[in-house]
Amino acid sequence: MSKTLSSKRWLKEHFTDDYVKRAQKEGYRSRAAYKLLEIQKKDNFIKPGMTVVDLGAAPGGFTQVALKFVKSSGKIFALDLLPIVPIDNVEFIQGDFTRSEIIAELLAKVKNNKVDVVLSDMSPNISGIAASDQAKSIYLAELALEFVQTVLKPDGVFLVKLFQGIGFDEYLAVLRQNFKKVVIRKPKASRDRSKELYVLAVGRKLI
C-alpha cells in the first residue's frame, strides 16, 4: 500500500476513533491515556506520593494519567525526542533517549529520588520495513531496561511497550529474571491489528 493511501486510511481511522473523541472531550492529550488508565485500573501500580519516570512521553497522555494517580505528593519526570506543552508539576527533558548525554541528563535529575515506576511508551519512527522497525523497537526497550536497572528502587515497577516479533520472547525472559512478576497486557485502546503489547514487570529484584 502506498504511503499516501496508508496516510489517508490512518487519518480517517484517527478522526473517527472513539478513544480520540473521548480524549478530546475529557482533556487527555492522546488516546494513549486510555491504555494506561486500563492497565492502572487492573493492576493499581501507580499510587500517591510515588516518583514516576515517563519515557516517550509526548504529547503527554501517559504523563497526565500518572500525575492523576501520584497526586500532588508525587513526582513525575518525562522525556521525549519531541517537544511537549508544559504540564504542571512535571519535569520534562526534550532529547533523544538513544544518546548517552540525554540519559545522563535524566539520571542527574532523578538521582536524589527513589524511582517507584518507569513507564516506557517509546516507539521508533516507523519505516515500514518490519524487520528494521522491530529491531529498533527492541533496542529502545533494551535501553529502557538498562535505565530501569540504574534508577528503579527494589520492588519497583516497569511498564514497557513491545511489539510481537523477533526479540520479544528473549526480552520477556530477561524481564522475568529481573522482576518477581511479569504480565502481558493488551489494552482495548490498542488497535486490534497492531502487534503492540504492554508488559508490566512488578517487583524489581536485586541481582
C-alpha positions in Angstrom: 0.0 0.0 0.0 1.4 3.4 -0.9 2.2 5.9 1.8 -0.5 8.2 0.6 -3.2 5.6 0.8 -1.8 4.5 4.2 -1.8 8.0 5.5 -5.4 8.6 4.3 -6.5 5.5 6.0 -4.8 6.4 9.2 -6.3 9.9 9.2 -9.8 8.6 8.6 -9.3 6.0 11.3 -7.9 8.5 13.7 -10.6 11.1 13.5 -13.4 8.6 13.7 -11.8 6.8 16.6 -13.9 6.7 19.8 -10.8 7.0 22.0 -9.6 10.1 20.1 -13.1 11.6 20.6 -13.0 10.7 24.3 -9.6 12.2 24.8 -10.7 15.4 23.2 -13.8 15.5 25.4 -12.1 14.5 28.6 -8.9 16.6 28.3 -6.3 14.0 27.6 -3.6 14.8 25.1 -3.7 11.4 23.3 -5.8 8.3 23.1 -2.8 6.5 24.7 -4.0 7.8 28.0 -6.7 5.1 27.9 -4.2 2.4 27.6 -2.5 3.3 30.8 -5.8 4.0 32.5 -7.0 0.5 31.7 -3.7 -1.1 32.9 -3.8 1.0 36.1 -7.4 0.0 36.8 -6.4 -3.6 36.6 -3.1 -3.6 38.3 -3.2 -0.5 40.5 0.6 0.1 40.4 0.8 3.9 40.4 0.0 5.3 43.9 0.0 8.7 45.7 3.4 10.0 46.5 5.3 7.9 44.0 8.1 9.1 41.7 7.5 8.1 38.1 9.6 8.4 35.0 7.8 8.6 31.7 9.9 7.7 28.6 8.5 8.6 25.2 6.1 11.0 26.9 4.9 13.3 24.1 2.3 14.6 23.7 1.7 13.8 27.4 -1.2 11.3 27.7 0.7 8.8 29.9 2.1 11.7 31.9 -1.4 13.1 32.6 -2.6 9.7 33.8 0.5 9.1 36.0 0.1 12.6 37.5 -3.6 11.9 38.3 -2.6 8.9 40.5 0.6 10.1 42.2 -1.3 13.3 43.2 0.4 16.4 44.5 2.7 14.4 46.8 4.2 12.6 43.9 6.9 13.5 41.3 6.9 13.0 37.5 9.9 13.2 35.2 9.2 12.9 31.5 11.3 12.6 28.4 10.8 12.6 24.6 12.5 13.5 21.4 9.5 15.7 20.5 8.5 18.9 22.4 5.7 18.8 24.9 3.4 21.5 26.1 4.3 22.0 29.8 2.3 20.2 32.4 2.3 21.5 36.0 4.4 19.5 38.4 6.2 17.6 35.7 9.9 18.0 34.9 10.4 17.5 31.1 13.5 16.9 29.1 13.5 17.1 25.3 16.1 14.8 23.8 16.9 11.5 22.1 17.0 8.6 24.6 19.5 6.8 22.4 22.1 9.4 23.2 24.2 8.9 26.2 24.3 12.6 27.2 20.4 12.7 27.3 20.3 9.6 29.5 23.0 11.3 31.7 20.8 14.4 32.0 17.8 12.4 33.0 19.9 10.4 35.5 21.1 13.7 37.0 17.6 14.9 37.5 16.3 11.7 39.2 19.4 10.8 41.2 18.1 12.1 44.5 14.7 10.5 44.1 13.8 6.9 44.6 12.0 6.0 41.4 9.0 3.8 42.0 7.7 3.4 38.4 9.3 3.7 35.0 6.9 3.9 32.0 8.2 3.3 28.5 5.8 4.0 25.6 8.7 4.7 23.3 8.4 3.6 19.7 10.8 4.2 16.7 9.9 6.2 13.7 8.2 3.5 11.5 9.9 2.9 8.2 7.5 0.2 7.0 10.3 -2.4 6.9 9.1 -4.8 9.5 12.4 -6.4 10.5 14.1 -3.0 10.9 11.3 -1.5 12.8 11.2 -4.5 15.2 14.9 -4.3 15.8 14.7 -0.6 16.6 11.8 -1.2 18.9 13.6 -3.9 20.9 16.7 -1.7 21.1 14.7 1.1 22.7 13.2 -1.4 25.1 16.7 -2.6 26.0 17.9 0.9 26.6 14.8 1.5 28.9 15.6 -1.7 30.8 19.3 -0.5 31.3 17.9 2.7 32.7 15.5 0.9 34.9 18.3 -1.2 36.4 20.1 2.0 37.3 17.2 4.1 38.8 14.4 1.8 39.9 14.2 1.0 43.6 13.8 -2.6 44.8 10.3 -3.8 44.3 9.7 -1.0 41.7 7.6 -1.4 38.6 8.4 -1.2 34.9 5.8 -0.9 32.2 7.1 -1.2 28.7 5.6 -1.2 25.2 6.7 -4.0 23.0 5.8 -5.3 19.6 5.4 -9.1 18.9 8.2 -10.3 16.7 11.9 -11.1 16.7 13.4 -10.5 20.1 10.1 -10.3 22.0 10.5 -13.7 23.8 14.1 -13.1 24.6 13.3 -9.7 26.1 10.4 -11.2 28.1 12.8 -13.8 29.5 15.2 -11.1 30.7 12.4 -9.3 32.5 11.4 -12.5 34.2 14.9 -12.8 35.5 14.9 -9.3 36.9 11.3 -9.0 38.3 9.2 -11.1 40.6 6.1 -10.9 38.4 5.7 -10.2 34.7 2.4 -10.0 32.9 1.3 -9.0 29.4 -1.5 -6.5 28.8 -3.3 -5.7 25.6 -5.5 -2.7 26.4 -8.7 -2.1 24.5 -7.3 1.2 23.3 -4.6 -0.7 21.4 -5.9 -1.3 17.9 -6.7 -4.9 17.1 -4.5 -5.0 14.0 -1.5 -3.7 16.0 1.2 -6.0 17.3 1.6 -3.6 20.2 1.6 -5.1 23.7 2.4 -3.7 27.1 4.5 -5.8 29.6 4.1 -5.0 33.3 7.1 -6.1 35.3 6.5 -5.8 39.1 8.9 -6.2 42.0 12.4 -5.4 40.7 14.9 -8.0 42.1 18.3 -7.1 43.3 20.5 -9.5 41.3 
